[in-house]
Protein backbone atom coordinates (compact mmCIF):
# COMPACT_ATOMS: atom_id res chain seq x y z
CA UNK A 1 0.00 0.00 0.00
CA UNK A 2 2.70 2.41 1.05
CA UNK A 3 4.84 1.37 -1.95
CA UNK A 4 2.05 2.21 -4.31
CA UNK A 5 1.66 5.58 -2.64
CA UNK A 6 5.38 6.19 -2.95
CA UNK A 7 5.33 5.22 -6.62
CA UNK A 8 2.43 7.56 -7.29
CA UNK A 9 4.10 10.35 -5.40
CA UNK A 10 7.38 9.95 -7.29
CA UNK A 11 5.59 9.73 -10.63
CA UNK A 12 3.66 12.88 -9.83
CA UNK A 13 6.83 14.72 -8.89
CA UNK A 14 8.84 13.71 -11.96
CA UNK A 15 5.90 14.35 -14.32
CA UNK A 16 5.48 17.77 -12.73
CA UNK A 17 9.19 18.47 -13.25
CA UNK A 18 8.93 17.51 -16.93
CA UNK A 19 5.82 19.63 -17.47
CA UNK A 20 7.38 22.64 -15.77
CA UNK A 21 10.49 22.26 -17.88
CA UNK A 22 8.54 21.93 -21.13
CA UNK A 23 6.48 25.03 -20.33
CA UNK A 24 9.66 27.08 -20.37
CA UNK A 25 10.37 26.06 -23.96
CA UNK A 26 9.96 28.59 -26.77
CA UNK A 27 6.47 29.03 -28.13
CA UNK A 28 5.49 26.29 -30.53
CA UNK A 29 7.93 23.86 -29.01
CA UNK A 30 6.47 23.65 -25.54
CA UNK A 31 3.57 21.28 -26.26
CA UNK A 32 5.69 19.03 -28.45
CA UNK A 33 8.46 18.70 -25.84
CA UNK A 34 5.95 18.03 -23.08
CA UNK A 35 4.30 15.19 -24.94
CA UNK A 36 7.61 13.81 -26.21
CA UNK A 37 9.30 13.90 -22.84
CA UNK A 38 6.33 12.45 -20.98
CA UNK A 39 6.24 9.58 -23.48
CA UNK A 40 9.96 8.96 -23.07
CA UNK A 41 9.62 9.31 -19.30
CA UNK A 42 7.10 6.49 -19.31
CA UNK A 43 9.77 4.18 -20.74
CA UNK A 44 12.19 4.82 -17.90
CA UNK A 45 12.35 2.01 -15.39
CA UNK A 46 12.78 2.77 -11.68
CA UNK A 47 12.35 5.83 -9.53
CA UNK A 48 15.93 6.98 -9.87
CA UNK A 49 15.95 6.62 -13.63
CA UNK A 50 12.75 8.66 -13.92
CA UNK A 51 14.04 11.29 -11.52
CA UNK A 52 17.34 11.58 -13.43
CA UNK A 53 15.42 11.85 -16.67
CA UNK A 54 13.18 14.63 -15.33
CA UNK A 55 16.12 16.55 -13.91
CA UNK A 56 17.87 16.15 -17.25
CA UNK A 57 14.88 17.67 -19.00
CA UNK A 58 15.06 20.64 -16.63
CA UNK A 59 18.69 21.06 -17.62
CA UNK A 60 17.96 20.52 -21.30
CA UNK A 61 15.35 23.25 -21.43
CA UNK A 62 17.89 25.79 -20.22
CA UNK A 63 20.19 24.85 -23.10
CA UNK A 64 17.37 24.85 -25.61
CA UNK A 65 16.08 28.27 -24.53
CA UNK A 66 19.55 29.77 -24.46
CA UNK A 67 20.37 28.50 -27.92
CA UNK A 68 17.00 29.57 -29.24
CA UNK A 69 17.39 33.11 -27.97
CA UNK A 70 21.08 33.51 -28.71
CA UNK A 71 21.19 32.10 -32.19
CA UNK A 72 17.75 32.94 -33.46
CA UNK A 73 18.47 30.60 -36.32
CA UNK A 74 16.17 27.77 -35.37
CA UNK A 75 13.15 28.93 -37.41
CA UNK A 76 15.36 29.58 -40.40
CA UNK A 77 16.99 26.21 -39.99
CA UNK A 78 13.69 24.44 -39.62
CA UNK A 79 12.27 26.15 -42.66
CA UNK A 80 15.45 25.34 -44.57
CA UNK A 81 15.14 21.72 -43.56
CA UNK A 82 11.46 21.69 -44.50
CA UNK A 83 12.28 23.03 -47.92
CA UNK A 84 14.72 20.21 -48.51
CA UNK A 85 17.83 22.26 -47.96
CA UNK A 86 20.39 21.45 -45.37
CA UNK A 87 22.67 23.84 -43.67
CA UNK A 88 26.18 23.17 -42.67
CA UNK A 89 26.56 22.77 -38.92
CA UNK A 90 28.59 25.54 -37.40
CA UNK A 91 31.58 24.32 -35.50
CA UNK A 92 30.77 26.50 -32.52
CA UNK A 93 27.36 24.85 -32.25
CA UNK A 94 29.07 21.61 -31.36
CA UNK A 95 32.07 22.31 -29.19
CA UNK A 96 34.03 19.22 -28.30
CA UNK A 97 33.74 20.14 -24.63
CA UNK A 98 30.23 20.91 -23.55
CA UNK A 99 29.49 23.29 -20.74
CA UNK A 100 28.94 20.48 -18.33
CA UNK A 101 32.20 18.84 -19.32
CA UNK A 102 34.07 22.07 -18.74
CA UNK A 103 32.35 22.55 -15.38
CA UNK A 104 33.25 19.00 -14.40
CA UNK A 105 36.87 19.50 -15.41
CA UNK A 106 37.02 22.76 -13.46
CA UNK A 107 35.68 21.03 -10.35
CA UNK A 108 38.21 18.22 -10.72
CA UNK A 109 41.01 20.76 -11.21
CA UNK A 110 39.89 22.70 -8.16
CA UNK A 111 39.90 19.57 -6.02
CA UNK A 112 43.31 18.66 -7.36
CA UNK A 113 44.65 22.10 -6.53
CA UNK A 114 43.28 21.94 -2.98
CA UNK A 115 44.69 18.47 -2.40
CA UNK A 116 48.05 19.52 -3.81
CA UNK A 117 48.07 22.55 -1.56
CA UNK A 118 47.29 20.46 1.50
CA UNK A 119 49.97 17.95 0.58
CA UNK A 120 52.53 20.73 0.20
CA UNK A 121 51.83 22.06 3.70
CA UNK A 122 49.43 24.87 2.89
CA UNK A 123 47.09 23.66 5.59
CA UNK A 124 49.84 23.78 8.15
CA UNK A 125 49.80 27.57 8.05
CA UNK A 126 46.13 27.60 8.93
CA UNK A 127 46.26 24.89 11.55
CA UNK A 128 49.38 26.03 13.29
CA UNK A 129 48.67 26.62 16.96
CA UNK A 130 50.77 29.12 18.78
CA UNK A 131 52.71 27.25 21.40
CA UNK A 132 52.93 28.61 24.89
CA UNK A 133 56.37 30.16 25.16
CA UNK A 134 58.25 29.08 28.21
CA UNK A 135 61.78 29.37 29.34
CA UNK A 136 63.59 26.52 30.95
CA UNK A 137 66.78 26.58 32.82
CA UNK A 138 68.78 23.74 34.22
CA UNK A 139 70.79 24.75 37.21
CA UNK A 140 73.61 22.35 37.17
CA UNK A 141 75.40 23.02 40.37
CA UNK A 142 73.98 23.83 43.79
CA UNK A 143 75.93 26.16 46.00
CA UNK A 144 78.87 24.36 47.49
CA UNK A 145 78.85 23.79 51.20
CA UNK A 146 81.94 24.23 53.26
CA UNK A 147 82.45 21.01 55.11
CA UNK A 148 84.14 21.21 58.46
CA UNK A 149 87.64 19.76 58.46
CA UNK A 150 87.79 16.20 59.56
CA UNK A 151 89.79 15.90 62.78
CA UNK A 152 92.79 13.76 62.35
CA UNK A 153 92.92 10.72 64.55
CA UNK A 154 95.33 11.13 67.43
CA UNK A 155 97.58 8.35 68.51
CA UNK A 156 97.15 7.35 72.07
CA UNK A 157 100.31 6.85 74.05
CA UNK A 158 100.58 5.20 77.44
CA UNK A 159 103.44 5.36 79.86
CA UNK A 160 104.04 2.58 82.24
CA UNK A 161 106.52 3.40 85.07
CA UNK A 162 109.08 0.76 85.63
CA UNK A 163 110.23 -0.15 89.19
CA UNK A 164 113.54 1.32 90.01
CA UNK A 165 115.01 -1.97 91.33
CA UNK A 166 114.17 -3.90 88.28
CA UNK A 167 117.14 -5.92 87.09
CA UNK A 168 117.02 -7.89 83.99
CA UNK A 169 118.96 -11.13 83.72
CA UNK A 170 121.82 -11.01 81.32
CA UNK A 171 121.12 -12.49 77.96
CA UNK A 172 123.24 -15.38 77.14
CA UNK A 173 124.63 -15.03 73.67
CA UNK A 174 123.93 -17.94 71.43
CA UNK A 175 127.26 -19.32 70.23
CA UNK A 176 125.62 -20.49 67.07
CA UNK A 177 124.65 -17.06 66.10
CA UNK A 178 127.40 -15.28 64.32
CA UNK A 179 125.57 -12.13 63.70
CA UNK A 180 127.63 -9.26 64.65
CA UNK A 181 125.78 -6.63 66.33
CA UNK A 182 126.29 -3.34 64.80
CA UNK A 183 125.88 -0.25 66.76
CA UNK A 184 122.68 1.50 65.93
CA UNK A 185 122.86 5.01 64.89
CA UNK A 186 121.23 7.43 67.11
CA UNK A 187 117.65 7.95 66.00
CA UNK A 188 116.53 11.20 64.59
CA UNK A 189 113.33 12.96 65.30
CA UNK A 190 110.21 11.00 64.36
CA UNK A 191 108.92 11.61 60.83
CA UNK A 192 106.00 13.98 60.62
CA UNK A 193 102.75 12.38 59.61
CA UNK A 194 102.11 12.46 55.85
CA UNK A 195 100.08 15.42 54.71
CA UNK A 196 96.60 14.53 53.53
CA UNK A 197 96.45 14.37 49.73
CA UNK A 198 94.96 17.49 48.13
CA UNK A 199 92.15 16.45 45.74
CA UNK A 200 90.78 18.89 43.22
CA UNK A 201 87.20 17.70 43.01
CA UNK A 202 84.83 19.23 40.47
CA UNK A 203 81.26 18.16 40.91
CA UNK A 204 79.37 17.01 37.82
CA UNK A 205 75.94 17.98 36.59
CA UNK A 206 73.76 18.02 33.47
CA UNK A 207 76.05 18.29 30.50
CA UNK A 208 75.85 18.80 26.77
CA UNK A 209 72.87 17.16 25.11
CA UNK A 210 70.94 16.98 28.35
CA UNK A 211 67.20 17.00 27.56
CA UNK A 212 65.32 20.27 27.79
CA UNK A 213 62.62 20.63 30.41
CA UNK A 214 60.43 22.00 27.64
CA UNK A 215 60.13 18.49 26.26
CA UNK A 216 59.05 17.15 29.63
CA UNK A 217 56.76 19.94 30.75
CA UNK A 218 53.40 18.23 31.37
CA UNK A 219 50.64 19.66 29.17
CA UNK A 220 48.28 19.72 32.13
CA UNK A 221 50.78 21.76 34.12
CA UNK A 222 51.12 24.22 31.24
CA UNK A 223 47.37 24.63 31.14
CA UNK A 224 47.19 25.07 34.91
CA UNK A 225 50.22 27.37 35.00
CA UNK A 226 52.11 25.10 37.37
CA UNK A 227 55.78 25.59 37.90
CA UNK A 228 58.44 24.82 40.44
CA UNK A 229 61.96 23.70 41.14
CA UNK A 230 62.94 20.18 42.10
CA UNK A 231 66.26 19.12 43.57
CA UNK A 232 67.26 15.65 42.52
CA UNK A 233 70.11 13.37 43.36
CA UNK A 234 71.81 11.42 40.61
CA UNK A 235 74.59 8.88 40.87
CA UNK A 236 76.64 9.05 37.69
CA UNK A 237 79.63 7.09 36.49
CA UNK A 238 82.69 8.48 34.82
CA UNK A 239 81.04 8.45 31.43
CA UNK A 240 77.95 10.36 32.44
CA UNK A 241 75.62 7.39 32.74
CA UNK A 242 73.28 6.91 35.65
CA UNK A 243 74.36 4.26 38.10
CA UNK A 244 71.01 4.12 39.85
CA UNK A 245 67.56 5.63 39.77
CA UNK A 246 67.60 9.37 40.44
CA UNK A 247 65.69 10.47 43.51
CA UNK A 248 63.86 13.60 44.55
CA UNK A 249 65.54 15.48 47.36
CA UNK A 250 63.20 18.43 47.30
CA UNK A 251 59.76 18.38 45.66
CA UNK A 252 58.37 21.03 43.34
CA UNK A 253 55.11 20.78 45.23
CA UNK A 254 53.45 19.05 42.31
CA UNK A 255 53.47 15.30 41.85
CA UNK A 256 53.08 15.82 38.13
CA UNK A 257 56.16 18.01 37.88
CA UNK A 258 58.14 15.73 40.20
CA UNK A 259 57.35 12.75 37.97
CA UNK A 260 58.40 14.76 34.89
CA UNK A 261 61.61 15.78 36.63
CA UNK A 262 62.43 12.13 37.34
CA UNK A 263 61.67 11.20 33.72
CA UNK A 264 63.91 14.00 32.52
CA UNK A 265 66.70 12.90 34.86
CA UNK A 266 66.42 9.33 33.58
CA UNK A 267 66.31 10.49 29.96
CA UNK A 268 69.51 12.45 30.53
CA UNK A 269 71.56 9.33 31.28
CA UNK A 270 74.64 9.51 29.12
CA UNK A 271 74.52 13.30 29.03
CA UNK A 272 75.61 14.00 32.58
CA UNK A 273 78.91 15.66 33.23
CA UNK A 274 80.90 13.32 35.42
CA UNK A 275 82.46 14.45 38.65
CA UNK A 276 86.24 14.78 38.28
CA UNK A 277 88.95 14.37 40.84
CA UNK A 278 92.20 15.95 39.78
CA UNK A 279 90.82 15.97 36.27
CA UNK A 280 89.94 12.27 36.25
CA UNK A 281 86.24 11.38 35.86
CA UNK A 282 84.97 9.33 38.76
CA UNK A 283 81.65 7.87 39.80
CA UNK A 284 79.83 10.08 42.23
CA UNK A 285 76.44 11.14 43.44
CA UNK A 286 75.49 14.79 43.42
CA UNK A 287 72.39 16.94 43.61
CA UNK A 288 71.18 19.20 40.87
CA UNK A 289 68.10 21.30 40.22
CA UNK A 290 65.43 21.16 37.54
CA UNK A 291 63.20 24.19 37.23
CA UNK A 292 59.87 24.19 35.45
CA UNK A 293 58.97 27.78 34.70
CA UNK A 294 56.33 29.30 32.42
CA UNK A 295 56.78 32.67 30.82
CA UNK A 296 53.60 34.65 30.23
CA UNK B 1 31.53 18.37 -33.03
CA UNK B 2 31.22 17.09 -29.52
CA UNK B 3 31.73 13.52 -28.49
CA UNK B 4 28.12 13.32 -27.33
CA UNK B 5 26.85 14.39 -30.78
CA UNK B 6 29.05 11.76 -32.38
CA UNK B 7 27.50 9.13 -30.12
CA UNK B 8 24.00 10.18 -31.17
CA UNK B 9 24.92 10.08 -34.85
CA UNK B 10 26.56 6.69 -34.40
CA UNK B 11 23.34 5.31 -32.91
CA UNK B 12 21.41 6.41 -35.99
CA UNK B 13 24.09 5.27 -38.42
CA UNK B 14 23.84 1.68 -37.18
CA UNK B 15 20.65 1.44 -39.19
CA UNK B 16 19.98 4.72 -40.97
CA UNK B 17 16.51 3.72 -42.06
CA UNK B 18 15.30 3.25 -38.50
CA UNK B 19 13.37 5.86 -36.62
CA UNK B 20 14.35 6.16 -33.00
CA UNK B 21 12.66 7.86 -30.11
CA UNK B 22 14.57 9.94 -27.60
CA UNK B 23 14.17 7.16 -25.03
CA UNK B 24 15.73 4.61 -27.40
CA UNK B 25 18.68 6.88 -28.16
CA UNK B 26 19.00 7.49 -24.43
CA UNK B 27 19.28 3.74 -23.83
CA UNK B 28 21.75 3.16 -26.69
CA UNK B 29 24.08 6.08 -26.05
CA UNK B 30 23.74 6.26 -22.26
CA UNK B 31 23.57 10.02 -22.55
CA UNK B 32 21.62 11.97 -19.92
CA UNK B 33 18.44 13.54 -21.13
CA UNK B 34 19.84 16.99 -20.41
CA UNK B 35 22.48 16.40 -23.06
CA UNK B 36 20.49 14.27 -25.48
CA UNK B 37 17.46 16.45 -26.29
CA UNK B 38 19.38 19.64 -27.12
CA UNK B 39 21.48 17.56 -29.52
CA UNK B 40 18.42 16.04 -31.17
CA UNK B 41 16.80 19.45 -31.58
CA UNK B 42 20.04 20.95 -32.84
CA UNK B 43 20.49 18.24 -35.47
CA UNK B 44 16.85 18.51 -36.47
CA UNK B 45 17.15 22.26 -36.83
CA UNK B 46 20.25 21.74 -38.95
CA UNK B 47 18.33 19.39 -41.25
CA UNK B 48 20.26 16.29 -40.37
CA UNK B 49 17.22 14.73 -38.69
CA UNK B 50 13.51 14.79 -39.30
CA UNK B 51 11.01 13.91 -36.63
CA UNK B 52 7.38 12.82 -36.58
CA UNK B 53 4.88 11.47 -34.10
CA UNK B 54 4.46 7.76 -33.73
CA UNK B 55 1.37 6.50 -35.60
CA UNK B 56 -0.47 4.78 -32.78
CA UNK B 57 -3.66 5.30 -30.88
CA UNK B 58 -2.53 6.03 -27.33
CA UNK B 59 -5.79 4.79 -25.85
CA UNK B 60 -5.44 1.44 -27.57
CA UNK B 61 -1.67 1.15 -27.06
CA UNK B 62 -1.96 2.11 -23.39
CA UNK B 63 0.91 4.55 -23.62
CA UNK B 64 1.52 8.02 -25.04
CA UNK B 65 2.80 8.39 -28.56
CA UNK B 66 6.50 8.95 -29.01
CA UNK B 67 8.41 11.42 -31.11
CA UNK B 68 10.56 9.53 -33.60
CA UNK B 69 13.73 10.84 -35.21
CA UNK B 70 15.31 9.66 -38.47
CA UNK B 71 18.35 10.66 -40.45
CA UNK B 72 17.67 12.66 -43.59
CA UNK B 73 19.56 11.87 -46.78
CA UNK B 74 21.66 14.99 -46.33
CA UNK B 75 22.18 14.16 -42.68
CA UNK B 76 23.29 10.64 -43.57
CA UNK B 77 25.79 11.95 -46.10
CA UNK B 78 27.22 14.60 -43.80
CA UNK B 79 27.34 12.30 -40.77
CA UNK B 80 29.23 9.75 -42.90
CA UNK B 81 31.66 12.45 -43.93
CA UNK B 82 32.20 13.36 -40.31
CA UNK B 83 33.01 9.78 -39.36
CA UNK B 84 35.17 9.34 -42.45
CA UNK B 85 37.14 12.37 -41.36
CA UNK B 86 37.57 10.80 -37.96
CA UNK B 87 38.77 7.55 -39.56
CA UNK B 88 35.85 5.50 -38.27
CA UNK B 89 34.54 4.35 -41.63
CA UNK B 90 31.73 5.48 -43.92
CA UNK B 91 28.22 4.16 -43.85
CA UNK B 92 26.60 4.48 -47.26
Interface residues (C-beta under 8 A of the other chain):
Chain A: X32 X33 X35 X36 X37 X38 X39 X40 X42 X43 X44 X52 X53 X55 X56 X57 X58 X59 X60 X63 X64 X67 X73 X74 X77 X78 X80 X81 X85 X86 X87 X88 X89 X91 X93 X94 X95 X96 X97 X98 X100
Chain B: X1 X2 X3 X4 X5 X21 X22 X23 X26 X32 X33 X34 X35 X36 X37 X38 X41 X42 X44 X45 X46 X47 X48 X50 X63 X64 X65 X66 X67 X72 X74 X75 X78
